[in-house]
Amino acid sequence: MIGPAIAACGFALFSLPSIGAVYWSGFFPAICVLGLGMSITVAPLTTTAMNAVGAELAGTASGVNNAVARAAGLLAIAAFGIVLTAAFDARLDEALAQLSLPPGLASAVLEQRAKLAGIVIPADAPAAAAAPLQRAIGDAFVAGFRWVMWLSAGLALLGALCAWLLIDGRDQRAAD
């Protein structure tokens, strides 16, 4: 329970930095807290999975534990990619509607929206429009990243709650 709760704090810390954040004060603390939470989580989780079955099923439990971890990682990447893209698109659309851009510039940017923060502002864009547009693109990416981090924090807290409610702490091998 403690590991996922600490990991949730790490994910929440990742939601704080903005454009131009300094690594050591913006990201390093979040990395340390998340790493601590994950290191407290993984070994006990594996032990719990292995202790949930008798010795004759230890190999199966290990295989299932590893397969579920890999599949969950792949699903998370896909789902979080969708969340990030949706939040990015919504924020970018909102920002473009508020900017007074020359004709065609907004559509040139929207054609590249799949690049996310890698959108290239056309070279012929006026300097007065390029800086606010670059800021809008960066802000949109940060908004998407924050959604992913808050969702991750919520899921980690849900994991802690599930551990508290569902794991009884008994060694199944001792019951055999």
C-alpha positions, 0 to 999 in steps of 0.5 A: 500500500505504501509503495503505490501511495508514494509513487502517486506522490511522484506522479503528482510532482511531475505535474508541477513543472512547466515550460522551461523548468529546471531539471534539478528542481522541476523533475529530479524530485519527482523522479526520486519520489516515483523511483522510491515508490516503485522500488517499495512496490515491485518486490512486495508485489512479486512476493505477494503474487508468489505467496498467493499460490502453493509451491506447485504453481510458483512457476505459473504465478511467476509467468502470470505476474510477468505477463500481466506487468508487460501487458499492463505497460503496453496498455498504459502507453496506448491509453496514456497516448490517447489521453495526452493527444486529446488534451493536447488537441483541446488545449491547442484548439483553444489557444489557436482560437484566441490568437490572431493568426494570419490566414493559413498559419493556424491550418499549417499548425493543425496539419502537424498536430500529430507531432505534438510539441514537435510542431514546426512553425512555418518559416514565413510566419510573422515574428509577432505570431511565431512566439505566441504560437510556440508558447501555445504549442508548448502549453498544450503539450504540458497540459497533455502531460499533466493529464497523464501524470494526474491520471497516473497518480490516481491509478497508483492511489487506486492500486494502494486502495486495492492492496489495502482492501484485497491483500490479506497478508496470509502466505498461501504456501503456509496453508498447504 
